[in-house]
Amino acid sequence: MSVHDSHDPAWAWVCGHGLECAWESSDCTKPWCWELLVKVDVLAATAAGDRR
């Protein structure tokens, strides 16, 4: 999983893989399988343990 800036500083791109990529039968070679645009304040609150 990784986080990247967007054009708007209030938002960030979160990139990662789904659980299916961890399966032994998976042959995922992509840098990431999904990409989400997330509010930075939500990321900060989650990192601080303020959101579940």
N, C-alpha and C positions, 0 to 999 in steps of 0.2 A: 504494500500500500504506500502511496505517496501523495503529497499535497502540493499543488502548484498555484501560483497567483493567476488571477483572471484580470480582465481589463478594468473591472470595478473592484476597488480594494475592500468592499464589504462582502465579497464573495471569493471563494477559492474552489479550484477543481480538485476532487479527491479521486484518485485512480487506484484500482486494485483488482483482485481476483475473487471469484466466487468460491464457495466451499468445494464445488465440483472439481476445481483445479487442483485440489490437494489429494484427490483420490489416486490410488496407485494406477488405475486404468487410464488416467488423464494423460494426455500428451500435449499440454498447453505450452506453446512456445511464444505466445504474445507477451509484450511488455505489461499489458493489463487487459482485462476482459470487460471492465465497465469503468465508466467515468461519470461522476456526479458533480453538479454545481451546488455548493453548500455555503450557507452564510457563515462568515468567519466567527461571529459571536457565538453561534451554536457550537462550532468546533472548540472554541476557547472554553465555553461552559462545560462541555463534555470532558475535555482534558482536565479541568479543575474538579471534576466529579460533581458538578452542580446539576447535570441532566442525566437521565437514564433512558 
